[in-house]
């Protein structure tokens, strides 16, 4: 039950829906309880790693990732989770290696694995490859990532098409009050710039206040 709650908390923070009250604070509380109850679970370690990141303890976050992958290095999801943590930490070589490992272990992976593949290719400035990844993403992020890649490729008609589709949905990702995707990566130059570009795209379709 705790793991399900933590999964939901991450989704709530990522998408900015604010369904859960004090999502980041409660995430830390629940993750601490979970690690006490189940210290030998790789998933518990990964959740605790994210909680450590939320508390600005990057060193502990890295340590918990290492422990999790020692406990279970055969889970594609664990490598996916680790990759996401490495990206927000700014440990790009480790992040790239972890998502590559996750993909190689799970040929029938969910489309949201491609989010991290997109980040990998986008960071390498291989925008055509990043676009290919985004074309396989069907959750809400897909259209925004495609628009981001199209803009880098100077394909403005395609940017307009994608953003028009997004304007028809209740898309709250990257709202100004979404703390998970702003303050916590302030020192991560690449992700901060990428999120700034995403916000610029979304601002173009949001009605003025």
Secondary structure in CASP SS format (residue, H / E / C, confidence):
PFRMAT SS
TARGET T0000
AUTHOR 0000-0000-0000
METHOD secondary structure of the structure
MODEL  1
X C 1.00
X H 1.00
X H 1.00
X H 1.00
X H 1.00
X H 1.00
X H 1.00
X H 1.00
X H 1.00
X H 1.00
X H 1.00
X H 1.00
X H 1.00
X H 1.00
X H 1.00
X C 1.00
X C 1.00
X C 1.00
X C 1.00
X C 1.00
X C 1.00
X C 1.00
X H 1.00
X H 1.00
X H 1.00
X H 1.00
X H 1.00
X H 1.00
X H 1.00
X H 1.00
X H 1.00
X H 1.00
X H 1.00
X H 1.00
X H 1.00
X H 1.00
X H 1.00
X C 1.00
X C 1.00
X C 1.00
X C 1.00
X H 1.00
X H 1.00
X H 1.00
X H 1.00
X H 1.00
X H 1.00
X H 1.00
X H 1.00
X H 1.00
X H 1.00
X H 1.00
X H 1.00
X H 1.00
X C 1.00
X C 1.00
X C 1.00
X H 1.00
X H 1.00
X H 1.00
X H 1.00
X H 1.00
X H 1.00
X H 1.00
X H 1.00
X H 1.00
X H 1.00
X H 1.00
X H 1.00
X H 1.00
X H 1.00
X C 1.00
X C 1.00
X C 1.00
X C 1.00
X H 1.00
X H 1.00
X H 1.00
X H 1.00
X H 1.00
X H 1.00
X H 1.00
X H 1.00
X H 1.00
X H 1.00
X H 1.00
X H 1.00
X H 1.00
X H 1.00
X C 1.00
X C 1.00
X H 1.00
X H 1.00
X H 1.00
X H 1.00
X H 1.00
X H 1.00
X H 1.00
X H 1.00
X H 1.00
X H 1.00
X H 1.00
X H 1.00
X H 1.00
X H 1.00
X C 1.00
X C 1.00
X C 1.00
X C 1.00
X C 1.00
X H 1.00
X H 1.00
X H 1.00
X H 1.00
X H 1.00
X H 1.00
X H 1.00
X H 1.00
X H 1.00
X H 1.00
X H 1.00
X H 1.00
X H 1.00
X C 1.00
X C 1.00
X C 1.00
X H 1.00
X H 1.00
X H 1.00
X H 1.00
X H 1.00
X H 1.00
X H 1.00
X H 1.00
X C 1.00
X C 1.00
X C 1.00
X C 1.00
X C 1.00
X C 1.00
X H 1.00
X H 1.00
X H 1.00
X H 1.00
X H 1.00
X H 1.00
X H 1.00
X H 1.00
X H 1.00
X H 1.00
X H 1.00
X H 1.00
X C 1.00
X C 1.00
X C 1.00
X H 1.00
X H 1.00
X H 1.00
X H 1.00
X H 1.00
X H 1.00
X H 1.00
X H 1.00
X H 1.00
X H 1.00
X H 1.00
X H 1.00
X C 1.00
X C 1.00
X C 1.00
X C 1.00
X C 1.00
X C 1.00
X C 1.00
X C 1.00
X C 1.00
X C 1.00
X C 1.00
X H 1.00
X H 1.00
X H 1.00
X C 1.00
X H 1.00
X H 1.00
X H 1.00
X C 1.00
X C 1.00
X C 1.00
X H 1.00
X H 1.00
X H 1.00
X H 1.00
X H 1.00
X H 1.00
X H 1.00
X H 1.00
X H 1.00
X H 1.00
X H 1.00
X H 1.00
X H 1.00
X H 1.00
X H 1.00
X C 1.00
X C 1.00
X C 1.00
X C 1.00
X C 1.00
X C 1.00
END
